[in-house]
Amino acid sequence: MLSLRTPSRREFLRVGGLSLGGLSALSSPAGSPLPQAGAGPPVTDKAVIFLFLHGGPSQIETFDPKMGGPAETRSVTGEVQTRVPGLTFGGTFPKLAARADRLSVVRSYVAGNGNHDLKPVVCAEGHLANLGSAYASVAGGNRPSTGMPTNVAVFPQSVDPKAQPMQAGFGNFLATGPFGANQAPLVPGGSGAFQKDMVLTMPQDRVGDRRTLLAGFDQVKYALDAGAADGMRDKAFRLLLGGVGEAFDLSKEDPKVLAAYDTEPLLKVEAINKKWDNHKFYADNTRTLGKLLLLARRCVERGAGFVTVTTNFVWDMHADTNNATVAEGMGYCAPSLDHAVSAFLDDLQSRGLSDKVLLVCCGEMGRTPKINKSGGRDHWSELAPLLLAGGGLNMGQVIGTSSRDGGRPTSEPVRIANLISTVMHTLFDVGKLRVTRNASRELLSMTDAAPIAGLHRS
């Protein structure tokens, strides 16, 4: 028998597994799965998936191996020739090397400082806010035609309830800053319950019971007026019953596609050296990265405009108590990145989505040019790796140059402001955005810097 005790406002807003931001977003006037450029808000028909490589990957062992340098600076994993003549990647990226004509590598990207934080993806003018929240502030919180939230963030627990929880020690991926709590990313699977609620595993005849329960919530004080709350409630049920939860259910995916993405077979968990405190994160990275990118693709197909993807803190390779050496750590992290991004690129191409989805891959900083005495690389602010793919931008190129030791740019630096502007120019018709009434100063400031030179087609 259902209890009719008076629930808290927070409990009501989580009925059906939807957070405050998700329910509020249901009243937002966005467009269709991939919105039509020029219709409604000043959004383009494109989406961005931001793969955040938390911990700060080495620019040298990834996409700038510097094999002509001395032993203490050149890539400890060697190099591999790419499909682009004269361009090499670190030796643990053979699959991406074979697809380099579909990638752009920036070798003059400067992160700005060597701090562990979320600055490339959680950044706004004078505030901390997920870039997806800036997007949703104008694009709307969801696509009414599908119910899909426009701003989504996925973590290892989104595909594996046994994975480590989202790390919060270096910043909040879900921060909304000046854009308000209603624009927070929707996070599937945060506690393992979200997906179950979204697919509505309860029998259909019990939905009426839940409606009856909600009817008894009139005494709860809402921030919104009663009419708006009732409308939101109805839309929440339509969202639940309309099958949006299937986007987060990978069992609905073609088994061949799911197998193509799967990174779990790449590394046996028992092979990870348990002396490193981060060994559980290494295991999660390998188990989940491919599935997370597949989940991100399923979300953008159904209308998400910005998806944050991360596997927690795995790229910090000091060779200390917490973290492996560069050589060992790249063995844990690089194969899954190489495989997952390659599968993602192939999948987008097969679906005709390569020009519709921009993939951004970077961390919060780079690594010292010189290997430390323990075989690790330490924090470095003056150069970092940056990889982009798709989005209708120019691919098959290297942008910028770096010093012989891979420590500094020797061409005009590309900074975070340029990267963010590139993201915003991909998501918005910036000219139209600048005359849009509900575009905030904080959002507009994210388009002030020039986009990364050489990426945009003339």
N, C-alpha and C positions, 0 to 999 in steps of 0.2 A: 504494500500500500504506500502511496506517495505521501511524504510528509509535506504539510503546507506551512512549515515554519517560515518566517520572514527571512529571506536571504539578504546578504549584503549586496550593495551595488556592484562590487567587484565580482561576486558570484554570478549575478545575473548577466553581466557583460561577458562572462566566459561560458555561458550556456552554448552547447554545440561546439566548444573548442575555439571560439572566436574571441580575440582580445578586444579591449576598448578600441584600439586603432582599427581593427578589422571591422567591427560593427559600425563605427562611425563612418568608415569609408564606404559602406554600402549605399549611402545616400549621395555619393559623389558622381558628378556628371561626366564620366569619361567616355571613351569611344568603344571600338570593337576590338577583337583579339589582338590584331596588330593594327592600330588606328590608321585611318586614311589621312595622309598628309594634307594639310590645308582645311580639314573639316574640324569644327569645334575648337578645342584648345590648340595652342600653337605647337603641337607635337608633330614629330615626323612619324613615318611608318616603321621606325626602327627601335631596337631594344639594345641594352648594354648588359653584359654579364661581366662582373668584376671579380676575377679570381685573385683573392688576396693571399699572398705567400707569406704568412705571418712568421716573423723571426728574422727576416732580412736575408734573402738568398745572395750568394756570391755572384757578382757580375762576371767573374772570370770563369768559374766552373759551369756557368749557364750558357751565355751567348757571346762571350768575348774572351776566348781562351788564352790569348797572348803566348802562344807556344814558342815564339822567338825570344822571349825574355829569360832571365835567369831562373834556376830551379825553384828558388824561394818565392817567386811570383807567378810563374806560369801555372796553368791548370793542372791540378793533381790527377784529374781524370782524363787527361789527354784531349784530343779534339776529333771531330768527325766532319768530313766535307759535306756541305749541304747541296741541295738542288740548285742553289744560286751560285754560279761560278765565282770562285775566290772567297766565298763566305764559309766560315767554319763555326760550329757550335762546340760546347763541351762534349766530351766523349760519351756521356750518359744520355744523349738525346738523339739517337739515330732516327727515330720515327719523325720527330719534328724536323730534323735535318732533311728528310725526304719530302717534306711539305713546306720547305722554306719559301717557296714561291707564293705561298698563301699567308705569309707572315711579314710583319715589319718589326725589326729590332731597333731599339733606340740605344745607342752606345754613348750618349752624352746626357743621360738622365741623372739629375742631381736631386736627391731626396730632401736636402735642406738641413737635416741633423741626423745624428746616429742614435736617436732614442727609440726604444721599443714602444710603439703606439700604433694607431690606425690611420695615420695622417693622409694617405692617398685616397682612402675610401670614406672616411668620416671626417669631412673637412668642409667648412664654409667660412665666409668672410667674418672673422672675429668670433666664430662660434664652432662648436663641434656638432656635426649633423651628418648622418648617413646621406650620401649623394642621392640615394633613392627617395629619401624624404623630400629633398629639394624638388625632384622630378614630380612626385605625387602631389606636391603643394599646388601645382598648376594642372597636371594631367588628370587629377582626380584619384581617389583612393582605390577605385576598382573599375573594371569594365562591366557595365551593366549587362551587356549581351552575354557574358560568360560568368560573371561573378568573381573573376580572378582579380586579386589585389594587384595593383600596379607596382608595388614595392615589396620584394620578398628577400629573405635572407636564409640561406641553408648552411647547416653545420653538420658534423658527423652524425649527431643524434637524429637528424632529419631522415636518415636512411638506415641507421643502426642504433636502436635504443640502448644497446650495451656500450656504446662509445662514450668517451669522456664528454662531460658537459661543456658548453661554450665557455671559453676562458674570459674572465672579466678583469684580470689584473693589469691590463695595459690599455684599457679604454672600453667604451661601450659601442659595439657595432649597431645597436638599436637606437642610438642617440638621435633626437630629432631637432635639437637646438631651436632656432627661431621658427621652424616650420610647424611646431606643435605636435603633441602626442598622437593626434589622429593620423599623422603621416608616418608612424613607426613601421618598420618592415614587418610583414607577417612571417613568423618563424614556424614552419611545419616541424613536428616531431620533437619540440623542445624537451618534453618530458615523456615522450613515448605515447601520450594520450591524444595528441592533436589529430594525427592521421585517423585514428579510430573514430573520433568524433566526426571528422569531416566526411568520412564515407558513410556515417550514420549506420552503424552495425546493429542498432536497436531495431526490432521489428517495426514495420510501418504502422501497425495498429497502435503502437505505443507513442507515436508522434503526437497523436491527439492528447494523450495524457500529459505530455510535456507542454503542449499548448495550454492545457487547463491549468497546469502549475504556473505558467507564466502569467495567466490571467489573474492570478492571485497576488501578483507583485505590485499592484497599484499603489500600495502605501510606500514603496521605495521611492526616495527622492532622486530624480534624474537631473543631470545638468541641462538636458534638453527638455523642451516642452513635451507634454504627453502625446500630442499628435505625432511629433517627429519620432518619439520613442516607439510608438506603435508601428509606424512605417518601417523603421529600422528593424523591428522584430520580425515583421512579415518578410522583409527582404532577407533576413538571416535564415529563415526557414527555407525560402526559395533557393538560397545559396547551398544549404545543406542537402536539400532534396534534389537539386539540379545536377549533382554529380561533379561539382568542382573538386571535391575531394579526390576524384580519380586522377587529377593531375599529379597528386602527391603519392599515388599508389603505383609503384614501379612494376607490380605484377600485371598491370594492364598494358605494359609495353611489349612490343614484339620481342620474343625471347632471343632472336638473333641479334637484335639491336642491343638488348640488355647485356648479352654475352660480349658483344664488341666493346662496350664501355668498361666492363668489369675489370678492376685493377687488383682485386683481392688475390688472384692466383700468382701475382708477380713476386710475392715475398712471403715466406713462411714465418709466422709470428715467432716461432721458437728460434729462428735464426737471428732475431734482434738481440743485441747484447744488453742484458738487463742491468748492467752497471750504470747505464745512463738513466738519470731520473725521468727523462722524457720518453722512455721506451714505449709507454702506452700510447703516446701521441704519434710516434712513428707507425705503430701498428694501425691506429685509426686512420691515418693518412692513406696507407696502402689499401685498407679495406673499403674505404668510402669515397675516395676522390672521383673515380669514374662515375659512380652512381650519382654523386652530387652534381656533376656536370650534366648528366642525363636529366636529372630532376630539374635543373635550371632550364634546359631546353624545353622540357614539357611545360614549364611555367610561362616562358616567353611565347610559346605557340598559342597559349590560351589567354594572353593579354598582359602578362607582367612586362613592365617597361624597363625595370632595373632589378637585377638579381645579384646579391652579394653571395659569394661562395668562399668558404675557407675551411681548412681542416685543422684549425688550431695551430699551436706554436711549435713548428717542426723545423724551421730553417735557420735556427740560431746555432751555428756550428763552431763554438769556441774550443771544443775539446776540453771541457771541464766536467764538473760533477753532473750537471744537467744534460749536457749536449755532446754529441759525438764529434769526432774529427771531421774535417771536410771530406776526406776520401770515404769514410764509413757513412757519414750522414748523407752524402749524395747517393750512396747505394740504397739508402732507405727511402729517400724522397724523390729522386729524379726519375726512376723508372715509372712510377705511377703518374707523375706529371707528364712525362713524355707520351705515355700510352693514352691517358685520359684526354689530353688536349688534341692529340691526333685523331682519336675516335670522334671527338666532338666536331672537329673540322670536317671530317669525312661525312658525318651525319648531316651537318648543315648543308653541305654541298649536295648530298643526295636528295634533300628536301627543298632545294632551291632557296635556302635561307641565308646563304653566305653573305649577301649584301644587306640583309635585314638585321643581322645581329653582330654587334661589335664585342669581341672578347678582349678584355684588358687583363694582363698578368703582371703583377709586381708585388713587392713587399714594402716595408716601411723604410728600408735603407739598403745599403750594400755592405761589402766586406773589405777588410784591409787588403791592400795589394800583396803584402808580405805574410806568409804563413807563420803563425806563432810557434814557439818552441815545442808545443804539445801536438802540433799538426792541425790546429784550427785557424780560423780567420775571425778577427774581432770586428766590432761595430765600425762602420765607415759611412760618413755623410756625403762625401764628395763625388761619388759615382755609385749607381745602382742599376740593376737590370730592369728592362721594361720591354715587354712583348705585346704586340697587338695583332689582331686578326679580324678580317671581315668588315662589316659595317659599311660596305660600299667605298672603303678608303683604298688608297694605293698600297698594294702589298708587294712582296718579293724584293724588299729593299732593306738597307741599313741606313739609319738616320743618325748623323753625327759621328764623331771620331773620339777616341780616347788615347791617353798617354801610353807609352810603351809598357808601363807596369800595370795598366788597367786601373789606375787610381783616380784620374781626373779627366774631365773633358778637354779636348784640344780644339773643339769647335764650339759654336754658341750653345750654352747649356739649355737643355730642356728641363723645365721645373714642374713642380706639382701643379702650379696654376695653369700651365700649358696643357697638362694632361687633363685636368678637370674641364678646361674650356673645350678640349676635343670631345670629351664625353657629352657635354651640354650641347655642342653644335651637332652631335649625332642624334641626340634625343629631341631637340627643339628646332623649329624654324626661328632662329635667334632674332631676325628682323621683326617678325610678328610678335615674338615674346616681349620685346622691348616696348611695345605699345599695348601690351595686355594689362588690363586693370589690376588683376589679382596676382601679378608677378611681383614678388617682394624684392626689396633692395638687395637682400642677401643672395637671392637666386640670381639676379641680374649681375651682381658683382662676380659671379662664377663664370661669366662669359667675357669679362673684361680683357683678360690676357689673350694673346693670340693662340689659336690651336697649334698643335705640333706641326711645324713646317714640313711640307712634302707629303703629308698624308692625304689631304683633301684633293679630290679630282677637280681639275679646272673645267 
